[in-house]
Amino acid sequence: MGNRLTRITTRTGDDGSTGLANGARLPKDAARIEVMGDVDELNSVLGMLLTHAIPRTQANWLLEIQHDLFDLGGELALPEESLLQAERVAWLEERTEEINANLPALKEFILPGGGQAATVCHLARAVSRRAERHLVHLSHEEMVTDAARQYLNRLSDLLFVLARMLAREAGDGEVFWRSRRIRDSE
């Protein structure tokens, strides 16, 4: 950070615009700003997840992911930069396979739940999906890196299997969806 923030309230956004790291100003509802907000929210939800008791290995992964998300945010704030490295996508895939190898095959859809940590993980997954959708929307208007788009997609996969793992480890188990037909017949 070249210029440290010494003044937080600047009033420069009172006109409905916000500044990018390169000095450009955009409307606060611009597609790029929408994605930046989603990535920030996702990072915050991961921080919330880290307040729960989760295995140290996965907690370390989540901390690495938070750093990656800051890189992605930087990339979004500096449109001409590519800060999120493509090998981070492969790293997410490896972590996903590592967890999934120890989970039983899915036979039903899962509802968000299964304990506090698993539920927060499901929330993070949903926010990751939204960030991905908004990034794809931005890509129709401006150039975005393949790594950024792929990262958010793989991250939601990792968060899904991590939520499954956390639900099982908490002893609450996964919450499986039952169709209306099944619920009515019970």
TIRO-2110 file (N, C-alpha, C; in Angstrom, 1 decimal):
// TIRO-2110
0.9, -1.2, 0.0, N, 1, A
0.0, 0.0, 0.0, CA, 1, A
0.9, 1.2, 0.0, C, 1, A
1.0, 1.9, -1.1, N, 2, A
1.9, 3.0, -1.3, CA, 2, A
1.5, 4.2, -0.4, C, 2, A
0.2, 4.5, -0.3, N, 3, A
-0.2, 5.6, 0.5, CA, 3, A
-1.1, 5.0, 1.6, C, 3, A
-0.6, 5.2, 2.8, N, 4, A
-1.4, 4.7, 4.0, CA, 4, A
-2.6, 5.5, 4.2, C, 4, A
-3.7, 4.9, 4.6, N, 5, A
-4.9, 5.6, 4.8, CA, 5, A
-4.8, 6.3, 6.2, C, 5, A
-4.8, 7.6, 6.2, N, 6, A
-4.7, 8.3, 7.5, CA, 6, A
-6.1, 9.0, 7.7, C, 6, A
-6.9, 9.1, 6.7, N, 7, A
-8.2, 9.7, 6.9, CA, 7, A
-9.2, 8.8, 6.2, C, 7, A
-10.1, 8.3, 7.0, N, 8, A
-11.1, 7.3, 6.5, CA, 8, A
-12.3, 8.0, 5.9, C, 8, A
-12.8, 9.0, 6.5, N, 9, A
-13.9, 9.7, 6.0, CA, 9, A
-13.4, 10.8, 5.1, C, 9, A
-13.6, 10.6, 3.8, N, 10, A
-13.1, 11.6, 2.8, CA, 10, A
-14.2, 12.4, 2.1, C, 10, A
-15.4, 11.9, 2.1, N, 11, A
-16.6, 12.5, 1.5, CA, 11, A
-16.5, 12.5, 0.0, C, 11, A
-15.4, 11.9, -0.6, N, 12, A
-15.3, 11.8, -2.1, CA, 12, A
-16.4, 10.9, -2.7, C, 12, A
-17.0, 10.1, -1.9, N, 13, A
-18.0, 9.2, -2.5, CA, 13, A
-19.4, 9.7, -2.3, C, 13, A
-19.6, 10.9, -1.8, N, 14, A
-20.9, 11.4, -1.5, CA, 14, A
-21.7, 11.7, -2.8, C, 14, A
-21.0, 11.8, -3.9, N, 15, A
-21.7, 12.0, -5.2, CA, 15, A
-22.1, 10.7, -5.8, C, 15, A
-21.9, 9.5, -5.1, N, 16, A
-22.3, 8.2, -5.7, CA, 16, A
-21.2, 7.5, -6.5, C, 16, A
-20.0, 8.0, -6.4, N, 17, A
-18.9, 7.4, -7.1, CA, 17, A
-17.9, 6.9, -6.1, C, 17, A
-17.0, 6.0, -6.6, N, 18, A
-15.9, 5.5, -5.7, CA, 18, A
-14.7, 5.4, -6.6, C, 18, A
-13.5, 5.5, -5.9, N, 19, A
-12.3, 5.5, -6.6, CA, 19, A
-11.6, 4.1, -6.7, C, 19, A
-11.0, 3.8, -7.8, N, 20, A
-10.2, 2.6, -8.0, CA, 20, A
-8.8, 2.9, -7.6, C, 20, A
-7.9, 1.9, -7.4, N, 21, A
-6.6, 2.1, -7.0, CA, 21, A
-5.8, 2.9, -8.1, C, 21, A
-6.2, 2.9, -9.3, N, 22, A
-5.5, 3.6, -10.4, CA, 22, A
-5.9, 5.1, -10.5, C, 22, A
-6.8, 5.5, -9.6, N, 23, A
-7.3, 6.9, -9.6, CA, 23, A
-8.6, 7.1, -10.4, C, 23, A
-9.0, 6.1, -11.2, N, 24, A
-10.3, 6.3, -11.9, CA, 24, A
-11.4, 6.2, -10.9, C, 24, A
-12.5, 6.9, -11.3, N, 25, A
-13.7, 6.9, -10.4, CA, 25, A
-14.8, 6.3, -11.2, C, 25, A
-15.6, 5.5, -10.5, N, 26, A
-16.7, 4.7, -11.1, CA, 26, A
-18.0, 5.0, -10.3, C, 26, A
-19.2, 4.8, -10.9, N, 27, A
-20.4, 4.9, -10.0, CA, 27, A
-20.3, 3.7, -9.1, C, 27, A
-20.9, 3.9, -7.9, N, 28, A
-20.8, 2.8, -6.9, CA, 28, A
-21.6, 1.6, -7.3, C, 28, A
-22.5, 1.7, -8.3, N, 29, A
-23.3, 0.6, -8.7, CA, 29, A
-22.7, 0.0, -10.0, C, 29, A
-21.5, 0.4, -10.4, N, 30, A
-20.9, -0.2, -11.6, CA, 30, A
-20.6, -1.7, -11.4, C, 30, A
-20.6, -2.4, -12.5, N, 31, A
-20.3, -3.9, -12.4, CA, 31, A
-19.0, -4.2, -11.6, C, 31, A
-18.0, -3.5, -11.9, N, 32, A
-16.7, -3.7, -11.3, CA, 32, A
-16.8, -3.5, -9.8, C, 32, A
-17.5, -2.5, -9.3, N, 33, A
-17.6, -2.2, -7.9, CA, 33, A
-18.5, -3.3, -7.3, C, 33, A
-19.5, -3.7, -8.0, N, 34, A
-20.4, -4.8, -7.5, CA, 34, A
-19.5, -6.1, -7.1, C, 34, A
-18.7, -6.4, -8.0, N, 35, A
-17.8, -7.6, -7.8, CA, 35, A
-16.8, -7.4, -6.7, C, 35, A
-16.3, -6.2, -6.6, N, 36, A
-15.4, -5.9, -5.5, CA, 36, A
-16.1, -6.0, -4.2, C, 36, A
-17.3, -5.5, -4.1, N, 37, A
-18.1, -5.7, -2.9, CA, 37, A
-18.4, -7.1, -2.5, C, 37, A
-18.7, -7.9, -3.5, N, 38, A
-18.9, -9.4, -3.3, CA, 38, A
-17.7, -10.0, -2.8, C, 38, A
-16.5, -9.7, -3.3, N, 39, A
-15.3, -10.3, -2.9, CA, 39, A
-14.9, -9.9, -1.5, C, 39, A
-15.2, -8.7, -1.2, N, 40, A
-15.0, -8.2, 0.2, CA, 40, A
-15.9, -8.9, 1.2, C, 40, A
-17.2, -9.0, 0.8, N, 41, A
-18.2, -9.7, 1.6, CA, 41, A
-17.7, -11.2, 1.8, C, 41, A
-17.3, -11.8, 0.8, N, 42, A
-16.9, -13.2, 0.8, CA, 42, A
-15.7, -13.3, 1.8, C, 42, A
-14.7, -12.4, 1.7, N, 43, A
-13.6, -12.4, 2.6, CA, 43, A
-14.1, -12.3, 4.1, C, 43, A
-15.1, -11.4, 4.3, N, 44, A
-15.6, -11.2, 5.6, CA, 44, A
-16.3, -12.5, 6.2, C, 44, A
-17.0, -13.1, 5.3, N, 45, A
-17.7, -14.4, 5.8, CA, 45, A
-16.7, -15.4, 6.1, C, 45, A
-15.6, -15.5, 5.3, N, 46, A
-14.5, -16.4, 5.7, CA, 46, A
-13.9, -16.1, 7.0, C, 46, A
-13.8, -14.8, 7.3, N, 47, A
-13.3, -14.4, 8.6, CA, 47, A
-14.2, -14.8, 9.7, C, 47, A
-15.5, -14.8, 9.4, N, 48, A
-16.5, -15.2, 10.4, CA, 48, A
-16.4, -16.7, 10.6, C, 48, A
-16.2, -17.5, 9.5, N, 49, A
-16.0, -18.9, 9.6, CA, 49, A
-14.8, -19.3, 10.4, C, 49, A
-13.7, -18.5, 10.3, N, 50, A
-12.5, -18.7, 11.1, CA, 50, A
-12.7, -18.5, 12.6, C, 50, A
-13.8, -17.9, 13.0, N, 51, A
-14.0, -17.7, 14.4, CA, 51, A
-14.6, -19.0, 15.1, C, 51, A
-15.0, -19.9, 14.2, N, 52, A
-15.5, -21.2, 14.7, CA, 52, A
-14.4, -22.2, 14.9, C, 52, A
-14.6, -23.3, 15.6, N, 53, A
-13.6, -24.3, 15.8, CA, 53, A
-13.6, -25.2, 14.6, C, 53, A
-12.6, -25.0, 13.8, N, 54, A
-12.4, -25.9, 12.6, CA, 54, A
-11.0, -26.4, 12.6, C, 54, A
-10.8, -27.6, 12.0, N, 55, A
-9.4, -28.1, 12.0, CA, 55, A
-8.4, -27.1, 11.5, C, 55, A
-7.2, -27.2, 12.2, N, 56, A
-6.1, -26.2, 11.9, CA, 56, A
-5.7, -26.2, 10.4, C, 56, A
-5.7, -27.4, 9.8, N, 57, A
-5.3, -27.5, 8.4, CA, 57, A
-6.2, -26.7, 7.5, C, 57, A
-7.5, -26.9, 7.7, N, 58, A
-8.5, -26.1, 6.9, CA, 58, A
-8.5, -24.7, 7.3, C, 58, A
-8.3, -24.3, 8.6, N, 59, A
-8.2, -22.9, 9.0, CA, 59, A
-7.1, -22.2, 8.2, C, 59, A
-5.9, -22.9, 8.1, N, 60, A
-4.8, -22.4, 7.4, CA, 60, A
-5.1, -22.2, 5.9, C, 60, A
-5.9, -23.1, 5.3, N, 61, A
-6.3, -23.0, 3.9, CA, 61, A
-7.2, -21.7, 3.8, C, 61, A
-8.1, -21.5, 4.7, N, 62, A
-9.0, -20.4, 4.6, CA, 62, A
-8.2, -19.1, 4.7, C, 62, A
-7.2, -19.0, 5.6, N, 63, A
-6.4, -17.8, 5.7, CA, 63, A
-5.7, -17.6, 4.4, C, 63, A
-5.2, -18.6, 3.7, N, 64, A
-4.5, -18.4, 2.4, CA, 64, A
-5.5, -17.9, 1.4, C, 64, A
-6.8, -18.4, 1.5, N, 65, A
-7.8, -18.0, 0.5, CA, 65, A
-8.1, -16.5, 0.8, C, 65, A
-8.2, -16.1, 2.1, N, 66, A
-8.4, -14.7, 2.3, CA, 66, A
-7.3, -13.8, 1.7, C, 66, A
-6.1, -14.2, 1.7, N, 67, A
-5.0, -13.5, 1.0, CA, 67, A
-5.3, -13.5, -0.5, C, 67, A
-5.6, -14.6, -1.0, N, 68, A
-6.0, -14.7, -2.5, CA, 68, A
-7.1, -13.7, -2.8, C, 68, A
-8.1, -13.7, -2.0, N, 69, A
-9.2, -12.8, -2.3, CA, 69, A
-8.8, -11.3, -2.2, C, 69, A
-7.8, -11.0, -1.4, N, 70, A
-7.3, -9.6, -1.4, CA, 70, A
-6.5, -9.4, -2.7, C, 70, A
-5.8, -10.4, -3.2, N, 71, A
-5.2, -10.3, -4.5, CA, 71, A
-6.2, -10.1, -5.6, C, 71, A
-7.3, -10.8, -5.5, N, 72, A
-8.4, -10.6, -6.5, CA, 72, A
-9.0, -9.2, -6.4, C, 72, A
-9.2, -8.8, -5.2, N, 73, A
-9.7, -7.4, -5.0, CA, 73, A
-8.8, -6.4, -5.6, C, 73, A
-7.5, -6.6, -5.4, N, 74, A
-6.5, -5.7, -6.0, CA, 74, A
-6.5, -5.7, -7.5, C, 74, A
-6.7, -6.9, -8.0, N, 75, A
-6.9, -7.0, -9.5, CA, 75, A
-8.1, -6.3, -10.0, C, 75, A
-9.2, -6.3, -9.2, N, 76, A
-10.4, -5.6, -9.6, CA, 76, A
-10.2, -4.1, -9.5, C, 76, A
-9.4, -3.7, -8.5, N, 77, A
-9.2, -2.3, -8.2, CA, 77, A
-8.2, -1.7, -9.2, C, 77, A
-7.4, -2.5, -9.8, N, 78, A
-6.4, -2.1, -10.8, CA, 78, A
-6.6, -3.0, -12.1, C, 78, A
-7.6, -2.5, -12.9, N, 79, A
-8.0, -3.3, -14.0, CA, 79, A
-6.9, -3.8, -15.0, C, 79, A
-5.9, -3.1, -15.0, N, 80, A
-4.8, -3.4, -15.9, CA, 80, A
-3.8, -4.4, -15.3, C, 80, A
-4.0, -4.8, -14.1, N, 81, A
-3.1, -5.8, -13.4, CA, 81, A
-3.7, -7.2, -13.3, C, 81, A
-2.8, -8.2, -13.3, N, 82, A
-3.2, -9.5, -13.0, CA, 82, A
-2.5, -10.0, -11.8, C, 82, A
-3.1, -10.0, -10.7, N, 83, A
-2.5, -10.3, -9.4, CA, 83, A
-2.8, -11.7, -8.9, C, 83, A
-3.9, -12.3, -9.2, N, 84, A
-4.2, -13.7, -8.8, CA, 84, A
-3.6, -14.7, -9.8, C, 84, A
-2.7, -15.5, -9.3, N, 85, A
-2.0, -16.4, -10.1, CA, 85, A
-2.8, -17.6, -10.5, C, 85, A
-2.7, -18.1, -11.7, N, 86, A
-3.4, -19.3, -12.2, CA, 86, A
-3.2, -20.5, -11.3, C, 86, A
-2.0, -20.7, -10.8, N, 87, A
-1.7, -21.9, -10.0, CA, 87, A
-2.6, -21.9, -8.7, C, 87, A
-3.1, -20.8, -8.3, N, 88, A
-4.0, -20.8, -7.1, CA, 88, A
-5.3, -21.6, -7.4, C, 88, A
-5.7, -21.6, -8.7, N, 89, A
-6.9, -22.4, -9.1, CA, 89, A
-6.6, -23.9, -8.9, C, 89, A
-5.4, -24.3, -9.3, N, 90, A
-5.1, -25.7, -9.2, CA, 90, A
-5.0, -26.1, -7.7, C, 90, A
-4.5, -25.2, -6.9, N, 91, A
-4.3, -25.4, -5.4, CA, 91, A
-5.7, -25.6, -4.8, C, 91, A
-6.7, -24.8, -5.2, N, 92, A
-8.1, -25.0, -4.8, CA, 92, A
-8.6, -26.4, -5.2, C, 92, A
-8.4, -26.8, -6.4, N, 93, A
-8.8, -28.1, -6.9, CA, 93, A
-8.2, -29.2, -6.1, C, 93, A
-6.9, -29.1, -5.7, N, 94, A
-6.3, -30.1, -4.9, CA, 94, A
-6.9, -30.2, -3.5, C, 94, A
-7.2, -29.1, -2.9, N, 95, A
-7.8, -29.1, -1.6, CA, 95, A
-9.2, -29.7, -1.6, C, 95, A
-9.9, -29.4, -2.7, N, 96, A
-11.3, -29.9, -2.9, CA, 96, A
-11.2, -31.4, -3.0, C, 96, A
-10.3, -32.0, -3.8, N, 97, A
-10.2, -33.4, -4.0, CA, 97, A
-9.8, -34.1, -2.7, C, 97, A
-8.9, -33.4, -1.9, N, 98, A
-8.4, -33.9, -0.7, CA, 98, A
-9.6, -34.2, 0.3, C, 98, A
-10.4, -33.2, 0.4, N, 99, A
-11.6, -33.3, 1.3, CA, 99, A
-12.6, -34.3, 0.8, C, 99, A
-12.9, -34.2, -0.5, N, 100, A
-14.0, -35.0, -1.1, CA, 100, A
-13.6, -36.5, -1.1, C, 100, A
-12.4, -36.8, -1.1, N, 101, A
-12.0, -38.2, -1.1, CA, 101, A
-12.4, -38.9, 0.2, C, 101, A
-12.6, -38.2, 1.2, N, 102, A
-13.0, -38.7, 2.5, CA, 102, A
-14.5, -38.6, 2.8, C, 102, A
-15.3, -38.1, 1.8, N, 103, A
-16.7, -38.0, 2.0, CA, 103, A
-17.5, -39.0, 1.3, C, 103, A
-18.6, -39.5, 1.8, N, 104, A
-19.4, -40.4, 1.0, CA, 104, A
-20.0, -39.7, -0.2, C, 104, A
-20.3, -40.5, -1.2, N, 105, A
-21.0, -39.9, -2.4, CA, 105, A
-22.3, -39.3, -2.1, C, 105, A
-22.7, -38.3, -2.8, N, 106, A
-23.9, -37.6, -2.5, CA, 106, A
-25.0, -38.4, -3.3, C, 106, A
-26.2, -38.6, -2.5, N, 107, A
-27.3, -39.2, -3.2, CA, 107, A
-28.5, -38.2, -3.2, C, 107, A
-28.4, -37.1, -2.4, N, 108, A
-29.4, -36.1, -2.3, CA, 108, A
-28.8, -34.8, -2.3, C, 108, A
-29.6, -33.7, -2.5, N, 109, A
-29.1, -32.4, -2.4, CA, 109, A
-29.0, -32.1, -0.9, C, 109, A
-28.1, -31.1, -0.5, N, 110, A
-27.9, -30.8, 0.9, CA, 110, A
-28.4, -29.4, 1.1, C, 110, A
-29.1, -29.2, 2.2, N, 111, A
-29.6, -27.9, 2.7, CA, 111, A
-28.5, -27.3, 3.5, C, 111, A
-28.4, -26.0, 3.5, N, 112, A
-27.4, -25.3, 4.4, CA, 112, A
-27.8, -25.6, 5.8, C, 112, A
-26.8, -26.0, 6.6, N, 113, A
-27.0, -26.4, 8.0, CA, 113, A
-26.0, -27.4, 8.4, C, 113, A
-26.2, -28.1, 9.5, N, 114, A
-25.3, -29.1, 9.9, CA, 114, A
-24.3, -28.6, 10.9, C, 114, A
-24.7, -27.6, 11.7, N, 115, A
-23.8, -27.0, 12.7, CA, 115, A
-23.4, -25.5, 12.3, C, 115, A
-22.9, -24.8, 13.3, N, 116, A
-22.6, -23.4, 13.0, CA, 116, A
-21.6, -23.2, 12.0, C, 116, A
-20.4, -23.9, 12.1, N, 117, A
-19.3, -23.7, 11.1, CA, 117, A
-19.8, -24.1, 9.7, C, 117, A
-20.5, -25.3, 9.6, N, 118, A
-20.9, -25.7, 8.3, CA, 118, A
-21.9, -24.7, 7.7, C, 118, A
-22.8, -24.1, 8.5, N, 119, A
-23.7, -23.2, 8.0, CA, 119, A
-23.0, -21.9, 7.5, C, 119, A
-22.1, -21.4, 8.2, N, 120, A
-21.3, -20.3, 7.8, CA, 120, A
-20.5, -20.6, 6.5, C, 120, A
-20.0, -21.8, 6.4, N, 121, A
-19.3, -22.2, 5.2, CA, 121, A
-20.3, -22.3, 4.0, C, 121, A
-21.5, -22.7, 4.2, N, 122, A
-22.5, -22.7, 3.1, CA, 122, A
-22.8, -21.2, 2.7, C, 122, A
-22.8, -20.3, 3.7, N, 123, A
-23.1, -18.9, 3.4, CA, 123, A
-21.9, -18.4, 2.5, C, 123, A
-20.7, -18.7, 2.9, N, 124, A
-19.5, -18.3, 2.1, CA, 124, A
-19.6, -18.9, 0.7, C, 124, A
-20.1, -20.1, 0.6, N, 125, A
-20.2, -20.7, -0.8, CA, 125, A
-21.2, -19.9, -1.6, C, 125, A
-22.3, -19.5, -1.0, N, 126, A
-23.3, -18.8, -1.7, CA, 126, A
-22.8, -17.4, -2.1, C, 126, A
-22.1, -16.8, -1.3, N, 127, A
-21.5, -15.5, -1.6, CA, 127, A
-20.4, -15.6, -2.7, C, 127, A
-19.7, -16.7, -2.7, N, 128, A
-18.7, -17.0, -3.8, CA, 128, A
-19.4, -17.2, -5.1, C, 128, A
-20.5, -17.9, -5.1, N, 129, A
-21.3, -18.0, -6.3, CA, 129, A
-21.8, -16.7, -6.9, C, 129, A
-22.3, -15.8, -6.0, N, 130, A
-22.7, -14.5, -6.4, CA, 130, A
-21.6, -13.7, -7.0, C, 130, A
-20.5, -13.7, -6.3, N, 131, A
-19.3, -13.0, -6.8, CA, 131, A
-18.9, -13.5, -8.2, C, 131, A
-19.0, -14.8, -8.4, N, 132, A
-18.7, -15.4, -9.7, CA, 132, A
-19.7, -14.9, -10.7, C, 132, A
-21.0, -14.9, -10.4, N, 133, A
-22.0, -14.4, -11.4, CA, 133, A
-21.7, -13.0, -11.8, C, 133, A
-21.4, -12.1, -10.8, N, 134, A
-21.1, -10.7, -11.0, CA, 134, A
-19.8, -10.5, -11.8, C, 134, A
-18.9, -11.4, -11.6, N, 135, A
-17.6, -11.3, -12.3, CA, 135, A
-17.9, -11.7, -13.8, C, 135, A
-18.7, -12.7, -14.0, N, 136, A
-19.0, -13.1, -15.4, CA, 136, A
-19.8, -11.9, -16.1, C, 136, A
-20.7, -11.3, -15.4, N, 137, A
-21.4, -10.1, -15.9, CA, 137, A
-20.3, -9.0, -16.3, C, 137, A
-19.4, -8.8, -15.4, N, 138, A
-18.4, -7.8, -15.7, CA, 138, A
-17.6, -8.2, -16.9, C, 138, A
-17.3, -9.5, -17.1, N, 139, A
-16.5, -9.9, -18.3, CA, 139, A
-17.2, -9.7, -19.6, C, 139, A
-18.5, -9.5, -19.6, N, 140, A
-19.2, -9.1, -20.8, CA, 140, A
-18.9, -7.7, -21.2, C, 140, A
-18.5, -6.8, -20.2, N, 141, A
-18.3, -5.4, -20.5, CA, 141, A
-16.8, -5.1, -20.6, C, 141, A
-16.0, -5.8, -19.8, N, 142, A
-14.6, -5.5, -19.6, CA, 142, A
-13.8, -6.8, -19.5, C, 142, A
-12.5, -6.7, -19.7, N, 143, A
-11.6, -7.9, -19.6, CA, 143, A
-11.4, -8.3, -18.2, C, 143, A
-11.6, -9.5, -17.9, N, 144, A
-11.3, -10.1, -16.6, CA, 144, A
-10.4, -11.4, -16.9, C, 144, A
-9.6, -11.7, -16.0, N, 145, A
-8.7, -12.8, -16.2, CA, 145, A
-9.4, -14.2, -16.0, C, 145, A
-9.0, -15.2, -16.8, N, 146, A
-9.5, -16.5, -16.6, CA, 146, A
-9.3, -17.0, -15.2, C, 146, A
-8.1, -16.7, -14.6, N, 147, A
-7.8, -17.1, -13.2, CA, 147, A
-8.8, -16.6, -12.2, C, 147, A
-9.2, -15.4, -12.4, N, 148, A
-10.2, -14.8, -11.4, CA, 148, A
-11.5, -15.5, -11.5, C, 148, A
-12.0, -15.7, -12.7, N, 149, A
-13.3, -16.4, -12.9, CA, 149, A
-13.2, -17.8, -12.4, C, 149, A
-12.2, -18.5, -12.8, N, 150, A
-12.0, -19.9, -12.4, CA, 150, A
-11.8, -20.1, -10.8, C, 150, A
-11.1, -19.1, -10.3, N, 151, A
-10.9, -19.2, -8.8, CA, 151, A
-12.2, -19.1, -8.0, C, 151, A
-13.1, -18.2, -8.4, N, 152, A
-14.3, -18.1, -7.6, CA, 152, A
-15.2, -19.4, -7.9, C, 152, A
-15.1, -19.9, -9.0, N, 153, A
-15.8, -21.2, -9.3, CA, 153, A
-15.3, -22.3, -8.5, C, 153, A
-14.0, -22.5, -8.4, N, 154, A
-13.4, -23.6, -7.7, CA, 154, A
-13.5, -23.4, -6.2, C, 154, A
-13.5, -22.1, -5.8, N, 155, A
-13.6, -21.8, -4.3, CA, 155, A
-15.0, -22.2, -3.8, C, 155, A
-16.1, -22.0, -4.6, N, 156, A
-17.4, -22.4, -4.2, CA, 156, A
-17.4, -23.9, -4.1, C, 156, A
-16.7, -24.6, -5.0, N, 157, A
-16.7, -26.1, -4.9, CA, 157, A
-16.0, -26.5, -3.6, C, 157, A
-14.9, -25.9, -3.3, N, 158, A
-14.1, -26.2, -2.0, CA, 158, A
-15.0, -25.9, -0.8, C, 158, A
-15.7, -24.8, -0.8, N, 159, A
-16.5, -24.5, 0.3, CA, 159, A
-17.7, -25.4, 0.5, C, 159, A
-18.2, -26.0, -0.6, N, 160, A
-19.2, -27.0, -0.5, CA, 160, A
-18.7, -28.2, 0.2, C, 160, A
-17.6, -28.8, -0.2, N, 161, A
-17.1, -30.0, 0.4, CA, 161, A
-16.6, -29.7, 1.8, C, 161, A
-16.1, -28.5, 2.1, N, 162, A
-15.7, -28.2, 3.4, CA, 162, A
-16.9, -28.1, 4.3, C, 162, A
-18.0, -27.6, 3.9, N, 163, A
-19.2, -27.5, 4.7, CA, 163, A
-19.7, -28.9, 5.0, C, 163, A
-19.6, -29.8, 4.0, N, 164, A
-20.0, -31.2, 4.3, CA, 164, A
-19.1, -31.8, 5.4, C, 164, A
-17.8, -31.6, 5.2, N, 165, A
-16.8, -32.1, 6.2, CA, 165, A
-17.1, -31.6, 7.6, C, 165, A
-17.3, -30.3, 7.7, N, 166, A
-17.6, -29.6, 9.0, CA, 166, A
-18.9, -30.1, 9.6, C, 166, A
-19.9, -30.3, 8.8, N, 167, A
-21.2, -30.9, 9.4, CA, 167, A
-21.0, -32.3, 10.0, C, 167, A
-20.2, -33.1, 9.3, N, 168, A
-19.9, -34.4, 9.8, CA, 168, A
-19.1, -34.4, 11.0, C, 168, A
-18.0, -33.5, 11.0, N, 169, A
-17.1, -33.5, 12.2, CA, 169, A
-17.8, -32.9, 13.4, C, 169, A
-18.8, -32.0, 13.2, N, 170, A
-19.5, -31.4, 14.4, CA, 170, A
-20.5, -32.4, 15.0, C, 170, A
-20.7, -33.5, 14.3, N, 171, A
-21.7, -34.5, 14.8, CA, 171, A
-23.1, -34.1, 14.5, C, 171, A
-23.3, -33.0, 13.9, N, 172, A
-24.7, -32.6, 13.5, CA, 172, A
-25.2, -33.3, 12.2, C, 172, A
-24.2, -33.7, 11.4, N, 173, A
-24.6, -34.4, 10.1, CA, 173, A
-25.1, -33.4, 9.1, C, 173, A
-25.1, -33.9, 7.9, N, 174, A
-25.6, -33.1, 6.8, CA, 174, A
-27.1, -33.1, 6.8, C, 174, A
-27.7, -32.0, 6.3, N, 175, A
-29.1, -31.8, 6.2, CA, 175, A
-29.5, -32.1, 4.8, C, 175, A
-30.1, -33.2, 4.5, N, 176, A
-30.5, -33.6, 3.2, CA, 176, A
-31.9, -33.1, 2.8, C, 176, A
-32.0, -32.6, 1.6, N, 177, A
-33.3, -32.2, 1.0, CA, 177, A
-34.2, -33.4, 0.8, C, 177, A
-35.4, -33.2, 1.2, N, 178, A
-36.5, -34.2, 0.9, CA, 178, A
-37.6, -33.5, 0.1, C, 178, A
-38.0, -34.0, -1.0, N, 179, A
-39.0, -33.4, -1.8, CA, 179, A
-40.3, -33.3, -1.1, C, 179, A
-41.2, -32.4, -1.6, N, 180, A
-42.5, -32.2, -1.0, CA, 180, A
-43.2, -33.6, -1.0, C, 180, A
-43.1, -34.4, -2.0, N, 181, A
-43.8, -35.6, -2.1, CA, 181, A
-43.4, -36.5, -0.9, C, 181, A
-42.1, -36.6, -0.7, N, 182, A
-41.6, -37.4, 0.5, CA, 182, A
-42.1, -36.8, 1.8, C, 182, A
-42.0, -35.5, 1.9, N, 183, A
-42.4, -34.9, 3.2, CA, 183, A
-43.9, -35.1, 3.4, C, 183, A
-44.7, -35.0, 2.4, N, 184, A
-46.2, -35.2, 2.5, CA, 184, A
-46.5, -36.6, 2.8, C, 184, A
-45.7, -37.6, 2.4, N, 185, A
-46.0, -39.0, 2.7, CA, 185, A
-45.6, -39.5, 4.1, C, 185, A
-44.9, -38.6, 4.8, N, 186, A
-44.4, -39.0, 6.1, CA, 186, A
-45.4, -38.8, 7.2, C, 186, A
END
